[in-house]
Amino acid sequence: MPVITNIDDLKRIYRRRVPKMFYDYAESGSWSEQTFRENTSDFDRIYLKQRVAIDMTGRNLATKMIGQDVAMPVGLAPVGLTGMQHADGEIKAARAAEKFGVPFTLSTMSICSIEDVAENTEKPFWFQVYTLKDDDFMQRLFDRARDAKCSAAMITVDLQMLGQRHKDLKNGLSAPPKLTPASVANMMTKVHWGLGMLGTKRRSFGNIVGHAKGVTDPSSLSAWTSEAFDQALDWDRIRVFRKMWDGPLIIKGIMDPRDALEALNVGADAIIVSNHGGRQLDGALSAIRALPAIMDAVGDKIEVHLDSGIRSGQDVLKALAMGAKGTYIGRAFVYGLGAMGEAGVSKTLEVICKELDTTMGLCGRRDVHDLDRDILMVPKGFSGEWE
Ligand SMILES: Cc1cc2nc3c(=O)[nH]c(=O)nc-3n(C[C@H](O)[C@H](O)[C@H](O)COP(=O)(O)O)c2cc1C
C-alpha cells in the first residue's frame, strides 16, 4: 500500500482507478460549483488557537450521535451509486464503518440493496430516504429498513428536484455505465475497477429495480426517477413520513433557521445542516457558514449535525467547536473507497480520526465533549450580515 497521510493522497489514487464518469459524478457541484468550492474553502477561514503546557493525555473522541455510541462523531453520509465507485461499494464502506465504530448511512439510490448490506454486516446501519410521491413505495422502504434492523432513518429534504451538474450530462452518467466509444476506452484503463465489476452482480439500483412499480430493469429506471421525486413536498407530508417510521429520525438538508424550527416541530431527533455537498442550490452559503444561525435558533432543542466540505479532522473539529454534535463525510470516504475499497474507507477514517485527535490536543482539549468556540478564531462577519 502506498504511504497515505491525508485525504488528498486517497483522492489522487481514486482519480487514477475509477472511470471518469464516476469520478466526475462525485467530484462536482451544481452549475458554477461556487457552493461546492466554498464548502471546503470556508473551513480554511476559521483558525485554531494553539495552547501549550496543558495536560493532553487521556484524550477521548467517543461520544453519541442520536443516542447511539460512536467512536468519533463522524458518520458516512448517504452517497448514491457508491457501488459504482467500487464493486459492492456500499457493503465495503459499511464494513469499514462498523469496524471503526461510526455510522454508515445507506442511500435510497444505492447499488447494493438494504437487504444486501444487512446480510453482509453485523451492526445496524442507518437508511436514507428521498421524499417520493408514492406512499406505498415510501412505506415499503421504511418497512424494509425496519426489517433490516436499521437503527435510524434519514430523510433528505433538499432534493425535490435535481440541481444540474454539467459533467453528468456530458458524460451520460448511468448505472450500469452506458457503453459508448469514449466510456469503453476510459474503462479499459481501469483494470482493478473493471475486474471488480465483472465479479459482482450488483450493478444497478438495488433498492429500486424490482421494488418500484414498473421498474423491472435499469432501462425503465430513468423514467421512474424523473417522475418519482415529489416537487409538492411540504412539512405536512414530512409528518406523514414521520408516522411511517417510529424509530430515530434525522432530517438532512437544512440551511435556514426557519426550516430547522420546522424540523424540530415534526419531531425529528436530529437535523443535518447540509447543502448536499454543493450539489443542489448553487449560490447557497457553505454549510459551515450557515451553522451559527441554526445553532442560535434550535441548538439546545435538537441535535444539530453538519456535512458538506469536510476533508480533514481539523474540519470536523471546527464544526464541533461551532456547536455541531455530529458530522458526516461524503466525498472523503468515496475517495478512499475508489482508491482501495474497504481498506481505503478504513484509511479515510483513520486519517480523519488522527487529525481530529492530535489537533484537539494541540488546542489544549482532551475530550470531544469539551469543544467550544473558545478554541477558534472565527473572522468577524463570517456568517454574514445580509440585507
Ligand atoms: C456522489 C455523491 C452522491 C450523493 N448521493 C446522495 C444521496 O443519494 N442521498 C443524499 O441524501 N445525499 C447524497 N449526497 C450528499 C451527501 O450525503 C453529503 O451531503 C455530501 O456528500 C457532503 O459533502 P462532502 O461530499 O463535501 O462531504 C451525495 C453526495 C455525493 C458526493
The ligand as an SDF file (V2000), in Angstrom:
LIG
                    3D

 31 33  0  0  0  0  0  0  0  0999 V2000
  -21.5140   11.3370   -5.3310 C   0  0  0  0  0  0  0  0  0  0  0  0
  -22.4870   11.8140   -4.2970 C   0  0  0  0  0  0  0  0  0  0  0  0
  -23.7430   11.2170   -4.2170 C   0  0  0  0  0  0  0  0  0  0  0  0
  -24.6330   11.6230   -3.2300 C   0  0  0  0  0  0  0  0  0  0  0  0
  -25.8460   10.9650   -3.0990 N   0  0  0  0  0  0  0  0  0  0  0  0
  -26.6670   11.2970   -2.0860 C   0  0  0  0  0  0  0  0  0  0  0  0
  -27.8370   10.5400   -1.8480 C   0  0  0  0  0  0  0  0  0  0  0  0
  -28.1230    9.5610   -2.5300 O   0  0  0  0  0  0  0  0  0  0  0  0
  -28.6400   10.9250   -0.8220 N   0  0  0  0  0  0  0  0  0  0  0  0
  -28.3450   12.0130   -0.0370 C   0  0  0  0  0  0  0  0  0  0  0  0
  -29.1020   12.3310    0.8760 O   0  0  0  0  0  0  0  0  0  0  0  0
  -27.2250   12.7150   -0.2260 N   0  0  0  0  0  0  0  0  0  0  0  0
  -26.3710   12.3740   -1.2110 C   0  0  0  0  0  0  0  0  0  0  0  0
  -25.2120   13.0650   -1.3810 N   0  0  0  0  0  0  0  0  0  0  0  0
  -24.8590   14.1410   -0.4360 C   0  0  0  0  0  0  0  0  0  0  0  0
  -24.0900   13.5590    0.7540 C   0  0  0  0  0  0  0  0  0  0  0  0
  -24.9210   12.7930    1.5770 O   0  0  0  0  0  0  0  0  0  0  0  0
  -23.4880   14.6880    1.6100 C   0  0  0  0  0  0  0  0  0  0  0  0
  -24.4800   15.6120    1.9520 O   0  0  0  0  0  0  0  0  0  0  0  0
  -22.3420   15.3920    0.9030 C   0  0  0  0  0  0  0  0  0  0  0  0
  -21.5390   14.4890    0.1940 O   0  0  0  0  0  0  0  0  0  0  0  0
  -21.4910   16.1270    1.9270 C   0  0  0  0  0  0  0  0  0  0  0  0
  -20.4980   16.8670    1.3090 O   0  0  0  0  0  0  0  0  0  0  0  0
  -18.9880   16.3370    1.1050 P   0  0  0  0  0  0  0  0  0  0  0  0
  -19.0220   15.4020   -0.0400 O   0  0  0  0  0  0  0  0  0  0  0  0
  -18.2680   17.6050    0.7920 O   0  0  0  0  0  0  0  0  0  0  0  0
  -18.5550   15.6790    2.3890 O   0  0  0  0  0  0  0  0  0  0  0  0
  -24.2970   12.6820   -2.3580 C   0  0  0  0  0  0  0  0  0  0  0  0
  -23.0360   13.2730   -2.4580 C   0  0  0  0  0  0  0  0  0  0  0  0
  -22.1340   12.8410   -3.4070 C   0  0  0  0  0  0  0  0  0  0  0  0
  -20.7690   13.4800   -3.4630 C   0  0  0  0  0  0  0  0  0  0  0  0
  1  2  1  0
  2  3  1  0
  2 30  2  0
  3  4  2  0
  4  5  1  0
  4 28  1  0
  5  6  2  0
  6  7  1  0
  6 13  1  0
  7  8  2  0
  7  9  1  0
  9 10  1  0
 10 11  2  0
 10 12  1  0
 12 13  2  0
 13 14  1  0
 14 15  1  0
 14 28  1  0
 15 16  1  0
 16 17  1  0
 16 18  1  0
 18 19  1  0
 18 20  1  0
 20 21  1  0
 20 22  1  0
 22 23  1  0
 23 24  1  0
 24 25  2  0
 24 26  1  0
 24 27  1  0
 28 29  2  0
 29 30  1  0
 30 31  1  0
M  END
$$$$
